[in-house]
Amino acid sequence: MRRNDLDICADILQVALSGAKKTHIVYKANLNFNIAKKYLRSLIDKGHLQPVDGGYYITTTKGVRFLEQYRELVACAQES
């Protein structure tokens, strides 16, 4: 089953919870670099992800809230 945009964003935010470089995000979220670049830019623009020194990205408080709501939605969908 293909992942949708929300699934991919959630995967990226999960990987970056404690900070991660782009390469780590690409491999852990199972993306290619071009796709990852697009999603990283979008998540940064929306305030869900923050670039930090050394090429790291970290999930923001807003991103953590997104992850929590995403997990609740997935859990509800699986109950049906």
Buried (B, 14 or more C-beta within 10 A) or exposed (E): EEEEEEBBBBBBBBBBEEBBEBEBBBEBBEBEEEEBEEBBEBBBEEEBBBEEEEEBBBBBEBBEEBBEEBEEEEEEEEEE
